[in-house]
Amino acid sequence: MRIAMITKRPKIADITANLKIMEDAMNETIADIYIFGEMFLSGYHCKDEFRNLAEPLNGPSITALTKIAKVKNCFIVFGMPLLDENVKGLVYNAAVLIQPSGQVNSYKKWFLPTFGPFEEKLFFDEGNDLPIFPTPLGTIGLIICYDIYFPELSKALALQGADIIICISASPSTTRPYFETLFPARALENTCFLLFTNLVGTQEDMVFWGGSQIYGPLGNLLVKAPYFEESIITHEIDLKQLKTARANRPVLRDIRPEIYQDLYQLARFHTKDKRNEGKITQKKR
């Protein structure tokens, strides 16, 4: 499977221009799947304009990209402001997966950073679903940027059968050390391929560092794009490596489900529910 990581600088609030950037990039190289960064369709720093730029899954931009996917027989992953299907005016920070069959899938970002320079909760609603997407290339799970700080999301995708976790991002330069610490951990702890594609260049007060990269299922770096430069990098991955990796490090086999019940209590109430301890012990006996 040939992956193309497209590290480009989208225009702010110019969907027409960004569609052209995407099409031109896909015409530069041959791949099975093309991956663009977070909010690539609109640009990241659009603030109140997100409400006017947001489109539904059957909107004109996705329709145009679906035609490209069919002609090129490829998959396309990118970020966009997505309109809720039922509630008018509700917008999500979404990752979209377009398949060459014409099928369109989406994931809505769970964790919206609202601190420092980030203001996502002012403009977006939080997602609640963690879907996986079976494809002829393998089973794909999607996360977005800040989501990678929360290992339970990637774990949930892996436990559902994800072979590949794709993280699209708009990560500024100040956060690069943190992200690059987390990438191999997320790959290794789930024995999945981890694909990260970032924006690059300046948008208002943010400088995105690029550096798109791919990790193997044992946390090994396979390829990395240059920092602070527009680029297109490609890499072949082989899902047969998953079987070997999961035999060498059987972390998915060795998960203790009872810890997740305790984790809910600790996160919700900051104390362990003593009433469940006996039940858990008795169950394990």
C-alpha angles and dihedrals in degrees: 000000000000116000124198116199108200111203104185141144112246123208117252112254093346109117094169092056092045093051087054091050090051095048093047091049092051090050091055096067142016118244142148092230131022118201126197130182135267116298089359093150094059105017120252103259102061101116111176090007089072088081091061096038097050117107135186123247090263093048126125097265096053090043090055093047092046089059090053091049091053094047094046094037089228143126121244127200122187143142128253144154103266126202119227112251094225111022114064115231096013111130132193134197096237143182114214127203116198116193125204089242088067094254114140122203131181142192122201116216113254102196116050113191113225106172136089107359094347122099104166098134088060091064109021140056119227121256121237105188131083104197127175123208120218110209136165086259094056136279112310130202123191131211132167128228109282089034089078090071089067109069094190090073095057090042091054091052092049093048089054090054107270113164094181128034113198118199115191115193152184095200117167123218095261091064099048097101091052095049094047089053092054101045099074091040093055091047096047099041090054099030089229135129109260117206118188124187121181137187119247135207134032128315112177106300097353129086112199115210103211107204098145110189147176128221129196124231092268093053096261118147110240103177139349133196119225120270120255094003133104110245148153116220126181132198138175117230127190118210090203086081089071093071093054094043093051091050092050095044109021096186094142090053093047098051113130105219094198091070090068091060089052091045091058091053093047094048095043102039104011090234135083118254101241091191092071098051095085092045092053093047092048092049092053092051 
